[in-house]
Amino acid sequence: MQKDQIVITNAIVHILETDVGMPVLSEYLLERHEELNDLLRAHIYKVATGDDLKTCVFRDDEGSEMYELLKNFREDDLIGFSKAAATRLYDIMRANPSIPSADFCVVTFKSEGRSYLALLKLNYKDSFIHMTRNTDEGSNYIGIIMQNATLPASGSKLTEAVIIDLEDLTIRIAEKKYEVNGVNTNYLSEIYLKCYAKMSQRTRMKIVEKALDQINNKYFEDDIEKQLETKAVIENQIREEGAILPATIGEKLYDEYPTAKEEFKQKLEKYNMATEEVRPQNEVTVRKYHKQYIRTDTGIEINIPMDEYNNNDSVEFITNPDGTISIVIRNIGRLMTK
């Protein structure tokens, strides 16, 4: 989904402030203008391209009220739909005080020829604003006060949002756990939508990274080259395949170490990741793989671009007879301080 291809068609906002005791529901669609369209477009794009986004599937036997509402959704009844969706969300929030108050913005938009519905939970944030008043002497007093219900700016990323493809009702969701009945719960998917959410790309990547760290720490704790090779293999897969293939990583790294290879496979199978792939969308997620970061026990830190690391003519690691390691950096044109 490209940002400049998101076309906002309609939007409405409701106030879900749990301290009020009831939702404040709007009876009118928002009067849209360029700045508002840009704000909504920015929030939708950041959510849609985030690697913490999860695919959510409705289960027919769950009795989801939101599923029934969505099956009967009509653009010309956006006000009625949004009020029902907001009221249901407010009831859950009211019963669980840890869930933050917010403005609830329901947006319809088009992208690449398809129609979508976005449910944006704009959690309030604290910010400071100036305040002026006239004193008894007739002069101005200017102060700074806390504003407790500021909405997220266009540059921030929403932690709670739902994007629904209106043609097939597939759902993508960004959510955060809050305490429900004493248990941290993904309440948006599990209670509000009542759908089954698959793991996000970010979660998948963390599972693979954790499994690799555990294997390397157990079998190759003092093998710096194996640690560096692990990062290089992941970076190469992302660059060539656009995805991380966990099974292939295991083959490349541990083919000569059957025990480590089998243990890595078991760790992946525990999360049903043995035959899956990780396909990150956001550059920020994979930025750490663009360089090798090395720190010596003497406090020297070295950042090596991955292209240079992969070039034996540029960098070489030498294990000395006494067990120490030398790093040779070649073909340096000039040195600069920073």
MIDOVEX-722980 format. One line per 10 residues: their letters; for each residue z, x, y of N, C-alpha, C. Coordinates in steps of 0.2 Angstrom, whole numbers, plus 5000, padded with zeros to 4 digits. Example, Ala and Ser with C-alpha at 12.3 -4.5 7.8 and 13.67 -1.06 7.14 Angstrom:
% residues 2
as> 5039:5066:4972:5039:5062:4978:5039:5066:4984; 5035:5064:4989:5036:5068:4995:5039:5064:5000
This chain:
% residues 338
mqkdqivitn> 5000:5004:4994:5000:5000:5000:5000:5004:5006; 4995:5004:5010:4994:5008:5016:4997:5004:5022; 5001:5008:5027:5004:5005:5032:4999:5001:5037; 4994:5004:5038:4989:5000:5043:4985:4995:5040; 4986:4993:5033:4983:4988:5030:4988:4982:5029; 4994:4983:5031:4999:4977:5031:4998:4973:5037; 4996:4966:5035:4995:4962:5041:5000:4956:5040; 5005:4956:5045:5010:4951:5045:5007:4944:5047; 5008:4939:5043:5006:4932:5045:5011:4927:5048; 5017:4928:5045:5023:4923:5047:5029:4927:5046
aivhiletdv> 5034:4925:5050:5041:4927:5049:5046:4923:5051; 5052:4923:5048:5058:4919:5051:5064:4923:5049; 5069:4922:5053:5075:4926:5052:5081:4921:5052; 5086:4922:5048:5092:4918:5048:5098:4923:5048; 5104:4921:5051:5110:4925:5052:5115:4923:5046; 5116:4929:5042:5121:4928:5037:5127:4932:5038; 5131:4930:5043:5138:4933:5045:5143:4929:5041; 5146:4933:5036:5151:4930:5031:5157:4927:5035; 5159:4931:5041:5165:4929:5044:5164:4922:5048; 5158:4920:5049:5157:4913:5052:5159:4907:5047
gmpvlseyll> 5158:4908:5041:5160:4903:5036:5154:4899:5034; 5148:4900:5037:5142:4896:5035:5136:4900:5038; 5130:4900:5035:5124:4903:5037:5122:4900:5044; 5119:4904:5048:5116:4901:5054:5108:4901:5053; 5106:4895:5051:5099:4895:5049:5094:4893:5055; 5088:4896:5055:5083:4895:5061:5079:4889:5058; 5077:4885:5063:5072:4879:5062:5065:4881:5064; 5064:4887:5066:5057:4889:5069:5055:4896:5067; 5049:4897:5066:5046:4904:5064:5047:4908:5070; 5047:4914:5069:5048:4919:5075:5041:4919:5079
erheelndll> 5042:4920:5085:5037:4921:5090:5035:4928:5090; 5030:4930:5086:5028:4937:5085:5024:4940:5091; 5026:4946:5091:5022:4950:5096:5021:4957:5093; 5018:4961:5097:5015:4968:5094:5021:4972:5092; 5027:4972:5096:5033:4976:5094:5036:4974:5088; 5037:4967:5087:5040:4964:5081:5036:4965:5075; 5029:4964:5076:5025:4966:5070:5025:4973:5068; 5026:4978:5073:5026:4985:5071:5033:4986:5067; 5038:4983:5069:5045:4983:5066:5045:4981:5059; 5042:4975:5058:5042:4972:5051:5037:4976:5047
rahiykvatg> 5032:4978:5050:5027:4982:5046:5030:4989:5044; 5034:4992:5048:5037:4998:5046:5042:4997:5041; 5046:4992:5041:5051:4991:5036:5048:4990:5029; 5043:4986:5029:5040:4984:5023:5036:4990:5020; 5033:4994:5024:5030:5000:5022:5035:5005:5019; 5040:5006:5022:5046:5011:5020:5048:5009:5013; 5049:5002:5012:5052:4999:5006:5047:5000:5000; 5041:4998:5002:5035:4998:4997:5033:5005:4994; 5034:5010:4998:5033:5017:4996:5039:5021:4994; 5044:5018:4994:5050:5022:4992:5051:5023:4984
ddlktcvfrd> 5053:5029:4982:5054:5030:4975:5060:5027:4972; 5064:5023:4976:5070:5020:4974:5068:5012:4972; 5062:5011:4973:5060:5004:4972:5059:5003:4964; 5061:4997:4962:5061:4995:4955:5057:4989:4954; 5054:4989:4948:5050:4983:4946:5054:4978:4943; 5054:4972:4945:5059:4967:4942:5055:4961:4939; 5057:4959:4933:5053:4954:4929:5058:4948:4928; 5055:4942:4930:5059:4936:4928:5059:4934:4921; 5065:4932:4919:5066:4929:4912:5066:4922:4912; 5062:4919:4908:5062:4911:4908:5068:4908:4906
degsemyell> 5072:4912:4902:5078:4908:4899:5084:4910:4904; 5083:4913:4909:5089:4915:4914:5091:4909:4918; 5086:4904:4919:5088:4899:4924:5088:4901:4931; 5084:4905:4933:5084:4908:4940:5082:4902:4945; 5086:4901:4950:5085:4896:4955:5079:4899:4960; 5079:4906:4961:5074:4909:4965:5068:4909:4962; 5067:4909:4955:5061:4909:4952:5058:4902:4953; 5062:4897:4952:5059:4890:4953:5057:4889:4960; 5060:4892:4965:5058:4892:4972:5052:4895:4973; 5051:4901:4970:5045:4905:4971:5039:4902:4968
knfreddlig> 5040:4898:4962:5034:4895:4959:5031:4890:4963; 5036:4887:4967:5033:4881:4971:5032:4883:4979; 5032:4890:4980:5031:4892:4987:5025:4890:4990; 5025:4888:4996:5019:4887:5000:5020:4890:5007; 5015:4893:5010:5015:4896:5016:5017:4891:5022; 5015:4885:5021:5016:4880:5026:5023:4877:5026; 5027:4879:5020:5034:4877:5020:5038:4883:5020; 5036:4888:5024:5040:4895:5024:5047:4893:5027; 5048:4889:5032:5054:4887:5034:5059:4885:5029; 5057:4880:5026:5061:4876:5020:5063:4881:5015
fskaaatrly> 5058:4885:5013:5059:4890:5007:5064:4895:5010; 5063:4898:5016:5068:4903:5018:5075:4901:5019; 5076:4894:5021:5082:4892:5022:5086:4891:5015; 5082:4889:5010:5085:4888:5003:5087:4895:5001; 5082:4900:5002:5083:4907:4999:5089:4910:5003; 5090:4909:5010:5095:4912:5013:5102:4909:5011; 5102:4902:5010:5108:4899:5008:5111:4901:5002; 5106:4902:4997:5108:4905:4990:5111:4912:4991; 5108:4916:4995:5111:4923:4996:5117:4923:5000; 5118:4918:5005:5124:4918:5008:5130:4916:5004
dimranpsip> 5129:4911:4999:5134:4909:4995:5137:4915:4990; 5132:4919:4988:5134:4925:4984:5138:4930:4989; 5136:4931:4995:5139:4936:5000:5146:4933:5001; 5147:4927:5002:5153:4924:5004:5158:4924:4999; 5156:4924:4993:5161:4925:4987:5162:4932:4985; 5159:4937:4988:5160:4944:4987:5160:4948:4993; 5166:4948:4996:5167:4951:5003:5164:4958:5004; 5163:4962:4998:5161:4969:4999:5153:4969:5001; 5150:4964:5000:5143:4963:5002:5142:4963:5010; 5139:4967:5013:5139:4967:5020:5135:4961:5023
sadfcvvtfk> 5137:4959:5029:5134:4954:5033:5127:4957:5035; 5122:4952:5037:5116:4954:5039:5112:4948:5042; 5106:4950:5045:5101:4945:5046:5096:4945:5040; 5094:4940:5039:5089:4939:5033:5083:4937:5035; 5078:4942:5035:5071:4940:5037:5066:4939:5032; 5063:4933:5032:5058:4932:5027:5051:4932:5030; 5047:4936:5027:5040:4938:5030:5035:4937:5025; 5029:4934:5027:5023:4933:5023:5018:4938:5026; 5015:4942:5022:5010:4947:5024:5004:4948:5019; 4999:4951:5021:4993:4952:5017:4992:4960:5017
segrsylall> 4990:4962:5011:4988:4969:5011:4983:4970:5005; 4977:4973:5007:4972:4975:5002:4970:4968:4998; 4969:4963:5002:4967:4957:4999:4972:4952:4996; 4978:4954:4995:4983:4951:4991:4988:4948:4996; 4991:4943:4994:4997:4939:4998:5004:4941:4996; 5008:4943:5000:5015:4945:4998:5020:4941:5002; 5026:4941:4999:5032:4938:5003:5037:4944:5002; 5040:4945:5008:5046:4950:5009:5052:4947:5011; 5057:4949:5007:5064:4946:5009:5068:4953:5011; 5069:4953:5018:5072:4959:5021:5079:4958:5023
klnykdsfih> 5084:4961:5020:5091:4960:5021:5092:4966:5026; 5093:4964:5033:5094:4969:5038:5102:4969:5039; 5105:4974:5035:5112:4975:5036:5114:4977:5043; 5119:4974:5046:5121:4976:5052:5124:4983:5052; 5123:4987:5058:5126:4993:5059:5129:4993:5066; 5134:4998:5066:5138:4999:5073:5134:5003:5077; 5134:5002:5084:5131:5006:5088:5134:5005:5095; 5133:5010:5100:5136:5009:5106:5131:5007:5112; 5133:5003:5116:5129:5001:5122:5133:5001:5128; 5129:5001:5134:5133:5001:5140:5134:4994:5142
mtrntdegsn> 5139:4993:5146:5141:4986:5149:5143:4987:5156; 5141:4983:5160:5142:4983:5167:5146:4977:5169; 5150:4977:5174:5154:4971:5177:5156:4973:5184; 5156:4968:5188:5159:4969:5195:5166:4969:5195; 5169:4974:5199:5176:4974:5200:5178:4969:5206; 5185:4968:5206:5188:4964:5212:5186:4967:5218; 5184:4973:5219:5182:4976:5225:5175:4975:5227; 5171:4972:5222:5164:4971:5223:5160:4977:5221; 5162:4982:5218:5158:4988:5216:5157:4987:5208; 5152:4991:5206:5150:4991:5199:5155:4995:5194
yigiimqnat> 5157:4992:5189:5160:4996:5183:5155:4997:5177; 5154:5003:5175:5149:5004:5169:5154:5007:5164; 5154:5004:5158:5157:5006:5152:5153:5007:5146; 5156:5009:5141:5152:5009:5134:5156:5006:5129; 5153:5001:5126:5156:4997:5121:5153:4997:5114; 5157:4995:5109:5154:4995:5102:5150:4988:5101; 5144:4989:5098:5140:4983:5096:5140:4983:5089; 5143:4978:5086:5144:4977:5079:5138:4974:5075; 5133:4972:5078:5128:4968:5074:5121:4970:5076; 5121:4977:5076:5114:4980:5078:5110:4980:5072
lpasgsklte> 5103:4978:5072:5099:4978:5067:5096:4985:5066; 5094:4987:5059:5091:4993:5058:5084:4995:5062; 5084:5001:5065:5078:5002:5069:5072:5003:5064; 5066:5004:5067:5060:5004:5063:5060:5011:5059; 5063:5016:5061:5063:5022:5058:5068:5023:5052; 5072:5018:5052:5077:5018:5046:5074:5015:5040; 5077:5016:5034:5075:5013:5028:5080:5008:5025; 5077:5002:5024:5082:4997:5021:5084:4998:5014; 5090:4997:5013:5093:4998:5006:5093:4992:5002; 5091:4986:5005:5091:4980:5001:5085:4976:5004
aviidledlt> 5080:4975:4999:5074:4972:5001:5070:4970:4995; 5066:4964:4995:5062:4962:4989:5055:4961:4992; 5050:4963:4988:5043:4962:4990:5040:4958:4984; 5037:4952:4985:5035:4948:4979:5027:4947:4980; 5024:4949:4975:5016:4947:4975:5016:4940:4974; 5013:4936:4978:5013:4929:4978:5007:4926:4973; 5003:4931:4971:4998:4929:4966:5000:4929:4959; 5005:4934:4957:5007:4934:4950:5015:4934:4950; 5018:4934:4955:5026:4934:4956:5029:4940:4953; 5025:4945:4953:5028:4952:4951:5033:4954:4957
iriaekkyev> 5038:4957:4955:5043:4959:4961:5045:4966:4961; 5045:4969:4967:5048:4976:4968:5054:4975:4972; 5059:4979:4970:5065:4978:4974:5069:4984:4975; 5072:4985:4981:5076:4990:4983:5083:4987:4984; 5088:4990:4980:5095:4987:4980:5100:4992:4980; 5106:4990:4982:5112:4994:4982:5118:4990:4978; 5122:4994:4974:5127:4990:4971:5133:4989:4976; 5136:4983:4975:5142:4981:4978:5147:4978:4973; 5153:4978:4975:5158:4975:4970:5158:4968:4969; 5157:4965:4963:5157:4958:4962:5161:4957:4956
ngvntnylse> 5167:4953:4957:5172:4952:4952:5175:4959:4949; 5176:4964:4954:5179:4970:4952:5174:4975:4949; 5168:4973:4948:5163:4978:4945:5157:4979:4950; 5155:4986:4951:5149:4987:4955:5143:4985:4952; 5140:4980:4955:5134:4977:4952:5128:4977:4957; 5122:4977:4954:5116:4976:4957:5115:4968:4958; 5118:4966:4963:5119:4958:4963:5112:4955:4965; 5108:4959:4969:5101:4956:4971:5097:4954:4965; 5097:4959:4960:5092:4957:4954:5096:4953:4949; 5103:4955:4948:5106:4952:4942:5109:4945:4944
iylkcyakms> 5111:4944:4950:5114:4937:4952:5109:4933:4957; 5107:4936:4962:5103:4932:4967:5096:4930:4964; 5092:4935:4961:5085:4934:4958:5086:4932:4951; 5091:4934:4947:5092:4934:4940:5085:4936:4937; 5084:4942:4938:5078:4945:4935:5080:4952:4932; 5076:4955:4927:5077:4961:4924:5074:4966:4928; 5077:4971:4930:5075:4977:4934:5074:4983:4930; 5068:4986:4930:5067:4992:4927:5069:4998:4931; 5070:5004:4929:5072:5009:4932:5067:5011:4938; 5070:5013:4943:5066:5016:4949:5063:5023:4947
qrtrmkivek> 5058:5025:4951:5055:5032:4949:5060:5037:4951; 5064:5036:4956:5070:5041:4958:5075:5041:4952; 5077:5036:4949:5082:5036:4944:5079:5039:4938; 5072:5038:4936:5069:5041:4931:5069:5049:4932; 5067:5051:4938:5067:5058:4939:5074:5061:4938; 5079:5058:4941:5086:5060:4940:5088:5061:4933; 5086:5056:4928:5087:5057:4921:5084:5063:4918; 5078:5064:4920:5074:5070:4917:5078:5077:4920; 5079:5077:4926:5082:5083:4929:5089:5084:4926; 5093:5079:4925:5100:5080:4922:5099:5083:4915
aldqinnkyf> 5094:5080:4911:5093:5082:4904:5091:5089:4904; 5087:5091:4909:5085:5098:4909:5090:5103:4911; 5094:5101:4916:5100:5105:4918:5105:5106:4912; 5106:5101:4908:5111:5101:4903:5108:5106:4898; 5102:5105:4896:5099:5110:4891:5099:5117:4893; 5097:5118:4899:5096:5125:4902:5103:5128:4903; 5108:5124:4905:5115:5127:4906:5118:5128:4899; 5116:5125:4894:5119:5126:4887:5116:5132:4883; 5109:5132:4884:5106:5137:4880:5103:5143:4884; 5102:5142:4891:5099:5147:4895:5103:5148:4901
eddiekqlet> 5109:5148:4901:5114:5149:4907:5112:5155:4911; 5111:5161:4907:5110:5167:4911:5103:5169:4911; 5098:5164:4909:5091:5166:4909:5088:5163:4916; 5088:5167:4921:5086:5164:4927:5078:5163:4927; 5075:5166:4923:5067:5165:4922:5066:5158:4919; 5070:5156:4915:5069:5150:4912:5071:5144:4917; 5076:5145:4921:5078:5141:4926:5072:5140:4931; 5069:5145:4933:5063:5145:4938:5057:5142:4934; 5056:5144:4928:5050:5141:4924:5051:5133:4924; 5057:5131:4923:5057:5124:4923:5055:5120:4929
kavienqire> 5057:5123:4935:5055:5120:4941:5047:5121:4942; 5044:5126:4940:5037:5128:4941:5033:5123:4936; 5036:5121:4930:5032:5117:4926:5032:5110:4929; 5038:5108:4932:5038:5101:4935:5033:5101:4941; 5033:5106:4945:5029:5106:4951:5021:5106:4949; 5020:5109:4943:5013:5110:4941:5010:5103:4939; 5015:5099:4935:5013:5093:4933:5012:5088:4938; 5016:5088:4943:5016:5083:4949:5009:5085:4953; 5007:5091:4953:5001:5093:4957:4995:5091:4953; 4995:5092:4947:4989:5091:4943:4988:5084:4940
egailpatig> 4994:5081:4938:4994:5074:4935:4996:5069:4940; 5000:5071:4945:5003:5066:4950:5009:5062:4947; 5011:5065:4941:5017:5062:4937:5021:5068:4934; 5027:5066:4932:5031:5071:4927:5031:5068:4920; 5028:5072:4916:5028:5069:4909:5034:5073:4905; 5039:5069:4904:5045:5073:4901:5044:5076:4894; 5040:5072:4890:5039:5075:4883:5035:5081:4883; 5030:5082:4888:5026:5088:4889:5030:5093:4891; 5035:5092:4896:5039:5097:4898:5043:5100:4893; 5046:5096:4888:5050:5099:4883:5045:5103:4878
eklydeypta> 5039:5101:4877:5034:5106:4873:5033:5112:4876; 5032:5112:4883:5031:5119:4886:5037:5123:4887; 5043:5120:4888:5049:5124:4890:5052:5127:4883; 5052:5122:4878:5057:5123:4872:5053:5124:4866; 5047:5125:4866:5043:5125:4859:5045:5130:4855; 5048:5136:4858:5050:5141:4853:5058:5141:4852; 5061:5135:4854:5068:5134:4853:5069:5127:4850; 5068:5126:4844:5068:5120:4841:5074:5116:4842; 5080:5119:4842:5086:5115:4843:5087:5113:4850; 5085:5117:4855:5085:5114:4862:5080:5109:4863
keefkqklek> 5074:5110:4860:5069:5105:4861:5071:5098:4858; 5074:5098:4852:5076:5092:4849:5082:5089:4853; 5086:5092:4856:5092:5090:4859:5089:5087:4866; 5084:5090:4869:5081:5087:4875:5078:5081:4874; 5074:5080:4868:5071:5074:4866:5076:5068:4865; 5082:5070:4862:5087:5065:4861:5090:5062:4867; 5091:5067:4872:5093:5064:4878:5088:5060:4882; 5082:5061:4881:5077:5056:4884:5077:5050:4880; 5077:5050:4874:5077:5044:4870:5083:5039:4871; 5089:5042:4873:5095:5038:4875:5093:5033:4881
ynmateevrp> 5088:5035:4885:5086:5031:4891:5079:5028:4890; 5077:5028:4884:5070:5026:4883:5065:5030:4887; 5066:5036:4888:5061:5040:4892:5057:5045:4888; 5057:5045:4882:5054:5050:4878:5046:5050:4879; 5044:5044:4879:5037:5043:4880:5035:5040:4887; 5039:5040:4892:5038:5037:4898:5036:5043:4903; 5034:5041:4909:5032:5046:4914:5036:5044:4920; 5036:5049:4925:5039:5048:4931:5033:5049:4936; 5032:5044:4940:5026:5045:4945:5029:5043:4952; 5032:5049:4955:5034:5048:4962:5029:5046:4967
qnevtvrkyh> 5030:5042:4972:5026:5040:4977:5027:5044:4984; 5033:5046:4985:5035:5048:4992:5036:5056:4991; 5033:5059:4996:5033:5066:4997:5040:5069:4997; 5044:5065:5000:5051:5068:5001:5054:5069:4994; 5053:5065:4989:5056:5065:4983:5054:5072:4979; 5048:5074:4980:5046:5080:4977:5046:5086:4981; 5048:5086:4987:5047:5092:4992:5051:5098:4989; 5057:5096:4986:5061:5102:4983:5057:5106:4978; 5052:5104:4975:5048:5107:4970:5043:5112:4973; 5042:5112:4979:5037:5116:4983:5039:5123:4983
kqyirtdtgi> 5045:5124:4982:5048:5131:4983:5053:5133:4978; 5054:5139:4976:5059:5141:4972:5064:5144:4977; 5070:5142:4976:5076:5144:4980:5081:5148:4975; 5082:5154:4978:5086:5159:4974:5091:5162:4978; 5097:5163:4975:5103:5166:4979:5106:5171:4974; 5107:5177:4976:5110:5182:4972:5117:5182:4973; 5120:5186:4968:5128:5186:4968:5130:5190:4974; 5126:5194:4978:5127:5197:4984:5126:5194:4990; 5124:5187:4989:5123:5183:4995:5116:5183:4998; 5111:5186:4995:5104:5186:4998:5101:5180:4995
einipmdeyn> 5098:5176:5000:5094:5170:4999:5087:5171:5000; 5083:5169:4995:5075:5169:4995:5072:5163:4994; 5068:5161:4998:5063:5155:4997:5056:5157:4995; 5054:5155:4989:5047:5157:4987:5043:5151:4987; 5037:5151:4991:5033:5145:4990:5030:5145:4983; 5029:5140:4979:5027:5139:4972:5021:5143:4971; 5016:5142:4976:5009:5146:4975:5011:5153:4974; 5015:5156:4978:5016:5163:4978:5020:5165:4971; 5025:5160:4969:5029:5162:4963:5024:5162:4957; 5019:5158:4957:5014:5158:4951:5009:5163:4952
nndsvefitn> 5009:5167:4957:5005:5173:4958:5008:5179:4956; 5007:5182:4950:5010:5188:4948:5009:5194:4953; 5003:5194:4957:5002:5199:4961:5006:5199:4967; 5010:5193:4968:5014:5192:4974:5022:5193:4972; 5024:5191:4967:5031:5191:4965:5032:5193:4958; 5037:5197:4956:5038:5199:4949:5045:5200:4948; 5048:5197:4943:5055:5198:4941:5055:5203:4935; 5060:5208:4936:5060:5213:4931:5068:5213:4929; 5068:5213:4922:5075:5214:4920:5076:5221:4918; 5081:5224:4921:5083:5231:4920:5087:5232:4914
pdgtisivir> 5086:5239:4911:5090:5240:4905:5098:5239:4906; 5100:5239:4912:5108:5238:4912:5109:5230:4913; 5104:5226:4912:5105:5219:4913:5104:5216:4920; 5104:5220:4925:5103:5217:4932:5095:5215:4932; 5094:5212:4938:5087:5209:4939:5085:5212:4946; 5078:5214:4946:5075:5216:4952:5070:5211:4953; 5069:5210:4960:5063:5205:4962:5059:5209:4966; 5052:5210:4964:5047:5214:4968:5043:5209:4971; 5042:5210:4978:5038:5206:4982:5033:5210:4985; 5026:5209:4983:5021:5213:4985:5016:5210:4990
nigrlmtk> 5012:5214:4993:5007:5212:4998:5009:5209:5004; 5015:5211:5007:5017:5209:5013:5014:5212:5019; 5011:5208:5023:5007:5210:5029:5012:5212:5034; 5017:5208:5036:5022:5210:5040:5028:5205:5039; 5034:5208:5042:5040:5204:5041:5042:5201:5048; 5045:5195:5047:5048:5192:5053:5055:5190:5052; 5059:5190:5058:5065:5187:5058:5065:5180:5060; 5071:5176:5058:5071:5169:5059:5078:5167:5062
